Amino acid sequence: MAVTAAQISELRKSTGAGMLDCKKALEHTDGNFDQAVDFLRTKGLAAASKKAGRAATEGMVAAALSADGDKGILLEINSETDFVAKNEKFQGFVKDIANHILQANPASVEELFAQPYCGDSSKTIQTLLNEAISVIGENMQIRRFSSFCVPGAGAIGAYIHAGGKIGVLVEATCDSAAAVKDPAFAAFVKDVAMHAAAASPLYVQRSEVDADVLEREKDIYRAKARETGKPENIIDKIIAGQVNKFYADICLLEQQFVKDTDKTIQQYAAETGKALGTTITITRFTKYVLGEGLEKKECDFAAEVAAAAGL
């Protein structure tokens, strides 16, 4: 029998299973809702619904790079507890999803869920997630990912810190095919990713800083200078100096390189480019901090024990 979108939606809401899995279940049971639920449960696909309401703010950030280094992805998948985040099955699942994204190029998390899994085309990523939740026993969420690609024109560098608590992806380009393939170029981009993980820049360069942000900073500097009784002509010079310090704090290229504080990232790029006979341009980066922006659920251990005991 024909299955309607309303039936699929209702089953998905009730079980937490993926749209395609719900459609298959309803088709298999001729539209019988209760039988479809049982069908999903026997497949281990409805178990996720019982855990869907739990806060998932732990987990890990991971990266994957192509063999030639010109494509890379950064991914965050959340779990409920740090204990599960250290579980080999969870880490294997994260690795599988990262490699799938690298190969399948989804444009969004929503598109990712609907894609057939590269490792087994009979399953969607949503199905794979539900199965992983059933096996691991905690709510899990594929929260976000970023993809960079510069075929033949540059390299992507990645750095993962503290076992997946922080991750950075960096893209750099150059105008030399030989330099692109040089291991020194790949090492440079990885160094910049590591630096960004430690120094937390907000922009690559000055031109990216919003004018309103800059004016707000200038207003603060001006007000502070006036409080000290400085004359206006001196205040302008003070503001200029403060603005330069502001840029040095937030712009990647102007930050002191964490591995050699005698040089900035811009100088490091220039030196590396000169050694490789090319000009290196750092074009963009992204940084994920695990659980950033998510509300962590406060745990009342005594209450949980009492609830489990039926008290």
Secondary structure, 3 states (H helix, E strand, C coil): CCCCHHHHHHHHHHHCCCHHHHHHHHHHCCCCHHHHHHHHHHCCCCHHHHCCCCCCCEEEEEEEECCCCCEEEEEEEEECCHHHHCCHHHHHHHHHHHHHHHHHCCCCHHHHHHCEECCEEEEEHHHHHHHHHHHHCCCEEEEEEEEEECCCCEEEEEEEECCCCEEEEEEEECCCHHHHHCHHHHHHHHHHHHHHHHHCCCECCHHHCCHHHHHHHHHHHHHHHHHCCCCHHHHHHHHHHHHHHHHHHHEHHHCEECCEEEEEHHHHHHHHHHHHCCCCEEEEEEEEECCCCCCCCCCCHHHHHHHHCCC
